Amino acid sequence: MTTTARERARTTVRRTQDINGRTYAIEALPVDRDRWRARLVQRGTTNALMPFYGSTPDDAIARLTAWLDRVSRPAGSTPPRD
């Protein structure tokens, strides 16, 4: 494992989110000093889903989670109220 790969593995943030009855594994990786990229974790395949960016790992994961909530909601259902 290269130094860069070790550093990335050490700073990768992983979360499991339950969204509309389905469990998603999400990871956030640093791409710049104040910029993180969140994506779905998929073993053995390239990640075709567009990444979501934020200034913190939690921000990037929240953006991806909100999008997954919108697109995985059953047709005709209303969004939950905040």
N, C-alpha and C positions, 0 to 999 in steps of 0.2 A: 504494500500500500504506500503510495507516495505521501509526502508531507502534506500537500494540498488536500488529498483525499482524506487523510487523518484529521486535518483541521476542519474540513467540511462535515465529517461524521460527528465530530465533537460538538459542533455548533448547530447541527440539524435539530429542529424541534418537531416532535411527532405528537399528534393528537388523534383520538378516535371520537367521531361525532355521530350521534344518532339523529338522522334527518328523515322525517316522514316514514318512519318504520324501517329504515335501512341504515346499516352501519357503514361508515366511510372511514378509511385510514387516510389521514392528511399529514403532509410534512411541509415544513417551511425551511428554506435554505437561504443563507445570506448571499446576496449578489453584489452588494456594495455596502458602504459604511452604514447608511441608514435606509437600506432597501432590502426587503425580504420577498422571496417568491414562494407562494403556497401552491401545492399541486396534490393530486390524488396519488397515493402509493399504489402501484400496480407491479406485481412481481412478474418477471420474465417477459415484459412487453414494454415498448416505448410508450411514453405518456402522450396521448393524442389530445387530451383536454388542455385548453389554453390555461396558462398560469395566471395567478392573481397576485398582485404586488401590494405591499404595504410598508409602512415605516418601521413596524415591529413584527415579530413572528405572529403575535396574537391578532394584529390588524390584518395581515395577509390571510391568515386562516379564517378570520371572521368574514372577509370579503368572499372567499371561496364558499364558505358555509352558507352565506346568504344567497348566493347564486344557486347552489345546489338545492336549497330549500324552495326557491322559486321554480326551478325547472323540473323538480321531481314531485311536485304537488299534483295530486290527481286532478284531472280536468274538471272544471266546474266548482272546485272547492275554493273557499275564501281564505285569504291569508290570515294568520293569527294576529290578534291585536297586541301591540306592545304595551 
